[in-house]
Amino acid sequence: MASFGTRLAEAIDTKNSLLCVGLDPDMQRIPAHLRDHPDAVYRFCHDIVAATHDLAASFKPNIAFFEALGAGGVEVLARVMALSPSTLWILDAKRGDIGNTAAAYASAAFDYLNADAITLNPYLGGDSLEPFLTHPDRGSFLLCRTSNPGSTEVQELVLADGRPLYLAVAQLAQQQWNGNDNVGLVVGATQPAALATVRAHCPDLPILLPGVGAQGGDLQTAVTAGIDRNGRGLLVNVSRSVLYAASDRTFAHAARTEALRMRDAINAARP
């Protein structure tokens, strides 16, 4: 059984892509002609995936947008995540709990939804991560230095040894939690100095990079700071600029055009 780290490297090489397309289907923003469709979110995501799957190394559906649909939302998500088996699927759920609760979250992600990876909140410590990390072929991307403005309130706190808290999390991931080659970090493109620091201390961990595009992160700076020595180890997440590239019946074609532009721009920024 190949580790998640190996599977990610193979996906990047096969697709020649570091692009991760985020699937955040907001009912207020999907094209008007789909909003009255009885299966509107699935139809929208289906067409986005069909238009971009050959350009993306991964898709990242955010579970919140599916849970907001009510009782059937997770079933819609399961159907969406079955659409492109050749692409890695990262469930953006930011889970974090202990004991049987963490085990149940892991089972939901990996057994029911068949996610290839999940985002996790590591602030409960290693025992909260263990139920996820025991799956060597499935990845766990730990929140480290996120792209939202309020992240400084906690993640930049300075510890007694002088390290910022986010760096302590990164070093725990590198030194203690990655025994199965299946741990990655979430670091925002809006924090290029922190991104470079994390990469310097964690040369082998994959980084999931939000914050390019609508949030204002500079692509060239972020790729230069975050890519590993093999020209991989980085997934650049792009959501809104792809999903909502057009608001009419041309939305899937427009999404493909934007995804192609972003994939090529990311590749041009690789060393």
Rosetta silent file (secondary structure, phi, psi, omega in degrees, C-alpha in Angstrom):
SEQUENCE: MASFGTRLAEAIDTKNSLLCVGLDPDMQRIPAHLRDHPDAVYRFCHDIVAATHDLAASFKPNIAFFEALGAGGVEVLARVMALSPSTLWILDAKRGDIGNTAAAYASAAFDYLNADAITLNPYLGGDSLEPFLTHPDRGSFLLCRTSNPGSTEVQELVLADGRPLYLAVAQLAQQQWNGNDNVGLVVGATQPAALATVRAHCPDLPILLPGVGAQGGDLQTAVTAGIDRNGRGLLVNVSRSVLYAASDRTFAHAARTEALRMRDAINAARP
SCORE:     score description
SCORE:     0.000 S_00000001
   1 L     0.000  120.382 -179.325    0.000    0.000    0.000 S_00000001
   2 L   -71.658  142.541  176.507    1.556    3.288   -1.105 S_00000001
   3 L   -69.346  162.564  176.975    1.741    6.075    1.466 S_00000001
   4 H   -61.989  -37.159  178.385   -0.223    9.259    0.916 S_00000001
   5 H   -58.166  -41.821  177.100    3.040   11.095    0.320 S_00000001
   6 H   -67.208  -42.881 -179.952    3.835    8.740   -2.547 S_00000001
   7 H   -62.632  -39.309  179.374    0.315    8.980   -3.928 S_00000001
   8 H   -66.005  -44.812  178.725    0.458   12.781   -3.869 S_00000001
   9 H   -60.434  -39.758  179.002    3.807   12.872   -5.695 S_00000001
  10 H   -66.790  -39.519  178.861    2.427   10.505   -8.330 S_00000001
  11 H   -64.323  -42.175  179.091   -0.713   12.631   -8.795 S_00000001
  12 H   -62.967  -44.180 -179.066    1.370   15.782   -9.242 S_00000001
  13 H   -69.179  -41.932 -178.185    3.627   14.097  -11.783 S_00000001
  14 H   -63.119  -43.321 -178.555    0.786   12.400  -13.683 S_00000001
  15 H   -88.092   -9.884 -172.003   -1.205   15.607  -14.049 S_00000001
  16 L    48.299   51.904 -170.967    1.889   17.856  -14.250 S_00000001
  17 L  -152.120  140.484  169.660   -0.063   20.076  -11.895 S_00000001
  18 L  -108.567    9.949 -175.402    0.050   21.589   -8.417 S_00000001
  19 E   -78.513  133.235  170.293   -3.485   22.925   -8.796 S_00000001
  20 E  -119.032  120.673  179.490   -6.125   22.085   -6.208 S_00000001
  21 E   -93.426  116.356  177.243   -9.651   23.152   -7.144 S_00000001
  22 E   -80.647  134.507 -179.960  -11.734   24.013   -4.111 S_00000001
  23 E  -108.193   97.276 -179.538  -15.404   23.086   -4.307 S_00000001
  24 L  -121.204   74.615 -170.874  -17.366   25.615   -2.225 S_00000001
  25 L   -76.097   96.278  178.686  -20.811   25.551   -3.869 S_00000001
  26 L   -86.785  118.864 -176.707  -22.640   28.615   -2.562 S_00000001
  27 L   -59.250  -24.906  179.831  -26.286   28.475   -3.647 S_00000001
  28 L   -78.957  -11.702 -175.632  -26.341   32.273   -3.931 S_00000001
  29 L  -117.687  -13.134  178.379  -23.511   32.238   -6.465 S_00000001
  30 L   -68.888  155.499 -175.238  -24.091   29.208   -8.662 S_00000001
  31 L   -53.164  141.009 -173.625  -25.560   30.089  -12.088 S_00000001
  32 H   -57.829  -34.498 -175.951  -29.187   31.178  -11.936 S_00000001
  33 H   -69.431  -13.220  178.986  -30.358   28.532  -14.391 S_00000001
  34 H   -96.289  -16.230 -168.356  -29.269   25.800  -11.926 S_00000001
  35 L   -65.230  -26.360  178.607  -30.783   27.158   -8.736 S_00000001
  36 L   -94.512    0.959  177.859  -34.208   25.608   -9.321 S_00000001
  37 L   -68.304  137.576 -177.900  -32.763   22.271  -10.373 S_00000001
  38 L   -64.084  -18.236 -179.960  -33.747   19.538   -7.869 S_00000001
  39 L  -128.705   49.096 -166.660  -30.100   18.461   -7.650 S_00000001
  40 H   -61.292  -46.321 -175.779  -28.518   21.886   -8.168 S_00000001
  41 H   -67.620  -42.694  177.307  -25.334   21.544   -6.092 S_00000001
  42 H   -62.150  -43.824 -178.639  -24.480   18.140   -7.479 S_00000001
  43 H   -61.590  -43.608  178.980  -25.121   19.328  -11.035 S_00000001
  44 H   -61.835  -50.987 -179.147  -22.931   22.389  -10.525 S_00000001
  45 H   -64.129  -40.300  177.974  -20.063   20.401   -8.969 S_00000001
  46 H   -54.847  -48.056 -176.211  -20.385   17.650  -11.573 S_00000001
  47 H   -69.759  -34.969  175.892  -19.900   20.126  -14.408 S_00000001
  48 H   -64.922  -46.945 -179.637  -16.953   21.850  -12.673 S_00000001
  49 H   -63.013  -44.371  179.856  -15.221   18.511  -12.033 S_00000001
  50 H   -60.832  -34.223 -176.459  -15.869   17.305  -15.582 S_00000001
  51 H   -80.781  -20.756 -170.115  -14.380   20.516  -16.973 S_00000001
  52 H  -125.886   -2.511 -169.770  -11.246   20.593  -14.800 S_00000001
  53 L   -62.920  -28.444 -179.446  -10.335   17.070  -13.631 S_00000001
  54 L   -81.140   -8.982 -178.318   -7.479   16.668  -16.117 S_00000001
  55 L  -101.730  -17.181 -172.408   -5.933   19.963  -14.983 S_00000001
  56 L  -109.738  137.239  172.203   -6.054   19.473  -11.211 S_00000001
  57 L   -75.597  -24.526 -177.207   -3.979   17.217   -8.996 S_00000001
  58 E  -155.527  157.723  167.768   -6.722   17.416   -6.372 S_00000001
  59 E  -115.611  148.079 -178.924  -10.179   18.673   -5.520 S_00000001
  60 E  -131.449   86.326  175.351  -10.994   20.096   -2.086 S_00000001
  61 E   -74.325  135.197  175.858  -14.719   20.133   -1.251 S_00000001
  62 E   -91.668  119.420 -171.567  -15.579   22.110    1.871 S_00000001
  63 H   -63.015  -25.357 -176.529  -18.026   20.034    3.880 S_00000001
  64 H   -59.924  -39.008 -177.005  -19.789   23.106    5.296 S_00000001
  65 H   -69.604  -23.428  178.097  -21.426   23.979    1.978 S_00000001
  66 H   -87.965  -39.166  175.514  -22.868   20.479    1.749 S_00000001
  67 H   -61.874  -30.836  179.779  -23.982   20.266    5.377 S_00000001
  68 L   -65.811  -14.896  178.729  -25.837   23.540    4.809 S_00000001
  69 L   -77.503  -11.403 -179.677  -28.116   21.691    2.386 S_00000001
  70 L    99.691 -153.885 -169.465  -29.659   19.772    5.258 S_00000001
  71 L   -57.409  -34.552 -177.216  -30.235   16.064    5.739 S_00000001
  72 L   -92.242    2.947 -172.823  -29.204   15.033    2.242 S_00000001
  73 H   -64.479  -40.584 -179.271  -26.166   17.252    1.951 S_00000001
  74 H   -68.696  -32.034  176.311  -23.545   14.696    2.967 S_00000001
  75 H   -66.904  -37.334  174.540  -25.026   12.215    0.480 S_00000001
  76 H   -62.060  -43.712  178.496  -24.616   14.863   -2.237 S_00000001
  77 H   -59.854  -42.489  179.146  -20.997   15.288   -1.139 S_00000001
  78 H   -60.371  -40.788  178.461  -20.417   11.538   -1.351 S_00000001
  79 H   -66.974  -39.810  177.739  -21.704   11.512   -4.921 S_00000001
  80 H   -62.287  -44.153 -175.459  -19.529   14.478   -5.841 S_00000001
  81 H   -72.173   -8.468  175.440  -16.423   12.836   -4.361 S_00000001
  82 L   -93.758    2.514 -170.085  -17.006    9.747   -6.470 S_00000001
  83 L   -73.208  -38.968 -172.916  -16.874   11.705   -9.733 S_00000001
  84 L  -132.602   84.185 -176.758  -13.159   11.579  -10.627 S_00000001
  85 L   -61.809  -20.123 -178.569  -11.334    8.578   -9.127 S_00000001
  86 L   -82.219   -3.761 -179.187   -8.092    9.571  -10.867 S_00000001
  87 L  -111.995  141.691  176.597   -7.929   12.820   -8.862 S_00000001
  88 E   -72.172  140.793 -179.670   -7.077   13.113   -5.159 S_00000001
  89 E  -116.803  119.225  178.712   -9.935   14.329   -2.979 S_00000001
  90 E  -106.224  114.259  179.305   -9.135   16.410    0.110 S_00000001
  91 E   -80.442  114.858  179.308  -12.085   16.783    2.469 S_00000001
  92 E   -87.765   93.765 -176.273  -11.925   20.265    3.964 S_00000001
  93 E  -124.182  -20.036  177.669  -13.536   19.595    7.332 S_00000001
  94 E    51.954   46.344 -179.295  -10.990   20.945    9.870 S_00000001
  95 E   -72.262  156.557  176.659  -11.877   18.227   12.349 S_00000001
  96 L  -172.336  104.775  179.491  -10.337   18.090   15.802 S_00000001
  97 L  -161.714 -178.050 -174.665  -11.466   15.933   18.713 S_00000001
  98 L  -124.381  166.041  171.099  -10.348   12.958   20.802 S_00000001
  99 H    60.682 -138.328 -176.132  -11.194    9.324   21.428 S_00000001
 100 H   -63.589  -28.515  179.330  -14.243    7.750   19.849 S_00000001
 101 H   -66.124  -45.408  177.749  -15.302   11.081   18.369 S_00000001
 102 H   -63.494  -39.842  178.669  -12.081   11.412   16.381 S_00000001
 103 H   -62.958  -38.214  178.604  -12.371    7.783   15.291 S_00000001
 104 H   -67.825  -40.639  175.909  -15.924    8.439   14.083 S_00000001
 105 H   -60.678  -42.133 -179.884  -14.790   11.504   12.139 S_00000001
 106 H   -64.333  -41.296  179.376  -12.015    9.438   10.542 S_00000001
 107 H   -64.983  -41.445  178.755  -14.445    6.689    9.579 S_00000001
 108 H   -61.564  -42.225 -177.190  -16.855    9.201    8.041 S_00000001
 109 H   -71.829  -47.434 -169.540  -14.068   10.779    5.984 S_00000001
 110 H   -94.580  -31.401 -178.068  -12.185    7.689    4.875 S_00000001
 111 H   -92.241  -48.143 -177.424  -14.772    4.897    4.918 S_00000001
 112 H   -81.851  -51.934 -177.013  -18.009    6.617    3.928 S_00000001
 113 L   -85.235  -13.475  178.573  -16.788    9.559    1.822 S_00000001
 114 L    57.416   38.281  177.625  -13.630    7.733    0.653 S_00000001
 115 L   -67.344  145.155  174.019  -11.560   10.910    0.984 S_00000001
 116 L   -82.141  -23.713  179.694   -7.897   10.665    0.090 S_00000001
 117 E  -158.495  167.969 -178.997   -7.055   13.308    2.691 S_00000001
 118 E  -145.453  152.406  170.962   -8.662   15.596    5.240 S_00000001
 119 E   -92.289  139.472 -175.420   -7.887   18.914    6.905 S_00000001
 120 E  -132.760  150.220  171.411   -7.496   18.741   10.691 S_00000001
 121 L   -94.255  116.628 -172.858   -7.141   21.124   13.616 S_00000001
 122 L   -88.702    6.683 -168.129   -4.075   19.888   15.563 S_00000001
 123 L   -78.483   -0.115  169.392   -4.579   21.962   18.705 S_00000001
 124 L   -93.154   -5.325  175.320   -5.899   19.042   20.756 S_00000001
 125 L    96.366 -179.278 -171.400   -2.587   17.262   20.260 S_00000001
 126 H   -62.184  -32.794 -178.808   -1.358   13.988   18.851 S_00000001
 127 H   -68.183  -25.514  176.965   -4.044   11.746   20.336 S_00000001
 128 H   -75.044  -21.120 -179.680   -6.688   13.687   18.398 S_00000001
 129 H   -90.747  -24.745 -169.998   -4.790   13.000   15.166 S_00000001
 130 H   -53.580  -43.754 -179.875   -4.010    9.333   15.751 S_00000001
 131 H   -60.733  -24.969  177.490   -7.264    7.864   14.338 S_00000001
 132 H   -85.424  -39.720 -173.575   -6.524    9.640   11.046 S_00000001
 133 H   -74.341  -14.476  178.454   -2.782    8.985   10.921 S_00000001
 134 L   -75.935   -1.412  174.300   -3.199    5.226   11.277 S_00000001
 135 L  -101.386   93.874 -173.207   -4.329    5.174    7.630 S_00000001
 136 L   -60.572  -30.977 -176.346   -0.963    5.344    5.794 S_00000001
 137 L   -86.565   -1.535  179.729   -2.522    5.825    2.361 S_00000001
 138 L  -114.492  140.084 -174.722   -4.731    8.721    3.506 S_00000001
 139 E   -97.292  156.908  175.305   -3.395   12.193    4.196 S_00000001
 140 E  -132.219  115.517  177.757   -3.980   14.671    6.995 S_00000001
 141 E   -98.889  115.115 -173.455   -3.306   18.372    6.368 S_00000001
 142 E   -92.766  132.433  176.080   -2.914   20.139    9.709 S_00000001
 143 E   -60.125  124.839 -175.221   -3.843   23.792   10.163 S_00000001
 144 E  -123.721  -71.519  176.862   -0.543   25.563   10.733 S_00000001
 145 E  -131.562   95.869 -168.751   -0.413   29.220    9.588 S_00000001
 146 L   -84.986  169.137 -169.359   -3.705   30.000    7.958 S_00000001
 147 L   -89.660   -9.211 -177.330   -4.578   32.797    5.551 S_00000001
 148 L   -75.723  147.732 -176.282   -7.348   34.557    7.491 S_00000001
 149 H   -58.041  -37.600 -176.991   -6.482   37.906    9.149 S_00000001
 150 H   -72.643   -6.315 -177.644   -7.439   36.742   12.654 S_00000001
 151 H   -61.827  -25.556 -179.188   -4.985   33.852   12.563 S_00000001
 152 H   -63.463  -26.277 -175.473   -2.277   36.066   14.079 S_00000001
 153 H   -61.144  -30.815 -178.950   -4.168   36.161   17.388 S_00000001
 154 H  -116.300  -48.016 -169.186   -3.251   32.553   18.135 S_00000001
 155 H   -71.613  -21.272  178.456   -0.833   31.203   15.556 S_00000001
 156 L   -96.462    3.008  177.583    1.781   33.958   16.029 S_00000001
 157 L   -57.090  137.331 -175.996    1.863   33.662   19.822 S_00000001
 158 E   -93.999  126.865  179.460    5.478   33.392   20.966 S_00000001
 159 L   -80.691  171.745 -177.941    6.410   30.418   23.117 S_00000001
 160 L   -60.813  -28.822 -179.936    8.922   30.480   25.973 S_00000001
 161 L   -87.171    4.259  175.983   11.639   29.191   23.655 S_00000001
 162 L    94.976   -8.385 -179.808   11.050   32.042   21.206 S_00000001
 163 L   -81.119  144.517  167.959    9.241   30.064   18.517 S_00000001
 164 E   -70.526  153.024 -175.766    5.863   31.179   17.191 S_00000001
 165 H   -58.459  -39.531 -178.025    3.136   28.652   17.923 S_00000001
 166 H   -61.075  -34.359 -179.712    2.611   27.814   14.240 S_00000001
 167 H   -71.776  -35.076  175.270    6.243   26.737   13.922 S_00000001
 168 H   -61.612  -41.070  176.749    5.943   24.466   16.954 S_00000001
 169 H   -62.077  -45.283 -179.911    2.971   22.786   15.259 S_00000001
 170 H   -60.759  -40.997 -178.216    4.974   22.399   12.042 S_00000001
 171 H   -72.419  -34.164  172.327    7.915   20.840   13.868 S_00000001
 172 H   -61.481  -42.601  178.667    5.681   18.412   15.749 S_00000001
 173 H   -60.718  -45.086 -177.879    4.233   17.379   12.401 S_00000001
 174 H   -68.179  -43.569 -167.240    7.705   16.883   10.921 S_00000001
 175 H   -95.809  -27.198 -173.129    9.356   15.174   13.890 S_00000001
 176 H  -121.549  -31.729 -168.126    6.630   13.224   15.703 S_00000001
 177 H  -100.938   -7.318 -171.444    3.439   12.821   13.702 S_00000001
 178 L  -102.760   33.607 -178.444    4.639   11.847   10.218 S_00000001
 179 L   -63.093  -22.886 -179.601    5.706    8.271   10.867 S_00000001
 180 L  -105.498   14.435  179.022    3.463    7.003    8.058 S_00000001
 181 L    53.759   47.424 -178.100    4.434    9.653    5.465 S_00000001
 182 L  -140.338   20.304  179.927    0.893   10.998    5.446 S_00000001
 183 E  -110.068  136.478  172.786    1.014   14.363    7.211 S_00000001
 184 E  -132.385  178.892 -177.593    0.890   17.762    5.526 S_00000001
 185 E  -128.370  150.164  172.277    0.368   21.342    6.634 S_00000001
 186 E  -103.227  116.783  179.148   -2.023   24.144    5.708 S_00000001
 187 E  -133.587  130.698 -173.659   -0.124   27.408    5.268 S_00000001
 188 L   -80.372  145.199  177.226   -1.653   30.474    3.633 S_00000001
 189 L   -68.129  -16.876  178.245   -0.222   32.250    0.607 S_00000001
 190 L   -77.751   -2.896 -178.728   -0.949   35.532    2.403 S_00000001
 191 L  -123.613   65.709 -172.293    1.857   34.675    4.858 S_00000001
 192 H   -62.795  -35.098  179.244    4.936   34.283    2.618 S_00000001
 193 H   -66.963  -43.414  176.980    7.501   34.743    5.407 S_00000001
 194 H   -64.829  -38.246  178.295    5.819   32.103    7.550 S_00000001
 195 H   -60.496  -45.517  178.360    5.522   29.845    4.512 S_00000001
 196 H   -64.019  -38.386  178.452    9.258   30.080    3.865 S_00000001
 197 H   -64.454  -44.951  178.968    9.965   29.402    7.547 S_00000001
 198 H   -62.411  -44.423 -179.858    7.743   26.331    7.569 S_00000001
 199 H   -63.023  -38.409  179.698    9.329   24.977    4.399 S_00000001
 200 H   -63.910  -36.277 -178.669   12.834   25.510    5.824 S_00000001
 201 H   -89.029  -17.972 -177.114   11.974   23.522    8.960 S_00000001
 202 L  -130.545   69.937 -172.174    9.798   20.927    7.210 S_00000001
 203 L   -65.249  -20.271 -172.387   11.530   20.170    3.911 S_00000001
 204 L  -108.448   -5.223 -175.963    9.612   16.964    3.256 S_00000001
 205 L   -86.617  135.992  173.330    6.032   17.773    4.275 S_00000001
 206 L   -69.973  147.290 -179.408    3.447   18.624    1.622 S_00000001
 207 E  -120.993  128.279  171.512    1.787   21.994    2.022 S_00000001
 208 E   -93.158  122.531 -168.003   -1.802   22.833    1.119 S_00000001
 209 E  -115.282   95.981  169.053   -1.760   26.495    0.128 S_00000001
 210 L   -85.739  172.352  171.135   -4.962   28.561    0.293 S_00000001
 211 L   102.981   -5.975  175.042   -5.014   32.321   -0.123 S_00000001
 212 E   -81.931  142.055  175.845   -4.003   32.801   -3.769 S_00000001
 213 L    95.443 -115.818 -172.493   -6.468   34.816   -5.831 S_00000001
 214 L   -60.092  -29.533 -178.538   -9.447   36.295   -3.997 S_00000001
 215 L   -87.186   -7.602  169.653   -7.562   36.494   -0.685 S_00000001
 216 L    96.838    3.799  178.749   -4.674   38.365   -2.264 S_00000001
 217 E   -69.264  140.269 -179.698   -1.693   36.021   -1.931 S_00000001
 218 L   -82.432  124.246 -173.120    1.010   36.470   -4.589 S_00000001
 219 H   -63.646  -51.931 -176.469    1.372   33.297   -6.637 S_00000001
 220 H   -59.502  -46.163  179.949    5.037   33.576   -7.616 S_00000001
 221 H   -61.162  -43.418 -176.726    6.144   34.448   -4.087 S_00000001
 222 H   -68.239  -43.687 -179.850    4.101   31.649   -2.552 S_00000001
 223 H   -64.822  -43.513  178.740    5.243   28.940   -4.954 S_00000001
 224 H   -59.686  -40.998 -177.748    8.878   29.961   -4.558 S_00000001
 225 H   -75.639  -32.146 -168.697    8.568   29.875   -0.767 S_00000001
 226 H  -101.666  -17.667 -174.664    6.507   26.712   -0.471 S_00000001
 227 L   -72.272  151.773 -179.100    7.684   24.245   -3.086 S_00000001
 228 L   -89.802 -179.022 -173.065    9.982   21.413   -1.996 S_00000001
 229 L   -70.198  -14.494  178.009   13.402   20.505   -3.361 S_00000001
 230 L   -97.015    6.336 -178.616   11.856   18.090   -5.868 S_00000001
 231 L    75.265   19.442  179.092    9.567   20.721   -7.363 S_00000001
 232 L  -127.293 -144.009  171.771    6.534   19.130   -5.696 S_00000001
 233 L    67.701   18.891 -176.563    5.207   19.129   -2.162 S_00000001
 234 E  -146.671  132.850  171.692    2.714   21.930   -2.762 S_00000001
 235 E  -120.736  116.568 -177.685   -0.968   22.090   -3.649 S_00000001
 236 E   -92.959  109.704 -177.670   -2.171   25.566   -4.600 S_00000001
 237 E   -82.874  130.793  174.819   -5.849   25.822   -3.790 S_00000001
 238 E  -130.534  125.999 -176.474   -8.027   27.979   -6.031 S_00000001
 239 L  -118.226  -77.227 -169.149  -11.763   28.121   -5.384 S_00000001
 240 H   -62.622  -39.049 -176.106  -13.839   31.167   -6.227 S_00000001
 241 H   -67.232  -24.940  176.052  -11.965   32.309   -9.324 S_00000001
 242 H   -87.299  -51.096 -174.578  -12.562   28.895  -10.929 S_00000001
 243 H   -60.380  -40.316 -171.965  -16.032   28.091   -9.603 S_00000001
 244 L  -115.628   36.713  177.524  -17.515   31.472  -10.402 S_00000001
 245 L   -64.732  -25.069  173.972  -15.537   32.415  -13.499 S_00000001
 246 L  -147.550  153.640 -177.051  -18.909   32.906  -15.216 S_00000001
 247 L  -113.123   12.800 -179.656  -22.452   33.124  -13.899 S_00000001
 248 L  -120.107 -161.168 -175.146  -24.333   31.910  -16.964 S_00000001
 249 L   -69.694   -6.929  177.370  -24.551   28.687  -18.949 S_00000001
 250 L   -91.187   11.620 -170.349  -20.899   29.022  -19.962 S_00000001
 251 H   -59.526  -38.203 -177.912  -19.740   28.530  -16.349 S_00000001
 252 H   -69.433  -42.141  177.064  -18.071   25.146  -16.920 S_00000001
 253 H   -62.892  -42.489  178.817  -16.155   26.350  -19.969 S_00000001
 254 H   -65.072  -37.167  177.314  -15.108   29.485  -18.086 S_00000001
 255 H   -63.020  -42.526  178.178  -14.024   27.359  -15.125 S_00000001
 256 H   -62.886  -43.439 -179.779  -11.834   25.252  -17.384 S_00000001
 257 H   -59.702  -43.929  179.894  -10.287   28.335  -18.953 S_00000001
 258 H   -69.951  -39.928  178.172   -9.428   29.757  -15.526 S_00000001
 259 H   -63.376  -40.059  177.397   -8.166   26.409  -14.194 S_00000001
 260 H   -64.297  -43.459  178.364   -5.911   26.028  -17.235 S_00000001
 261 H   -60.623  -44.153 -178.475   -4.597   29.549  -16.756 S_00000001
 262 H   -69.015  -42.645  178.180   -3.888   28.896  -13.084 S_00000001
 263 H   -57.812  -45.595 -178.007   -2.265   25.507  -13.667 S_00000001
 264 H   -68.396  -36.274  177.826    0.067   27.014  -16.254 S_00000001
 265 H   -66.491  -39.914  177.673    0.835   30.036  -14.058 S_00000001
 266 H   -64.798  -45.797  179.422    1.673   27.763  -11.140 S_00000001
 267 H   -63.001  -35.805  178.026    3.915   25.593  -13.317 S_00000001
 268 H   -66.793  -26.056  179.369    5.646   28.697  -14.661 S_00000001
 269 H   -84.584  -12.574  179.670    6.404   29.701  -11.074 S_00000001
 270 L   -70.399  142.542  178.949    7.968   26.339  -10.212 S_00000001
 271 L   -59.334    0.000    0.000   11.778   26.388  -10.114 S_00000001
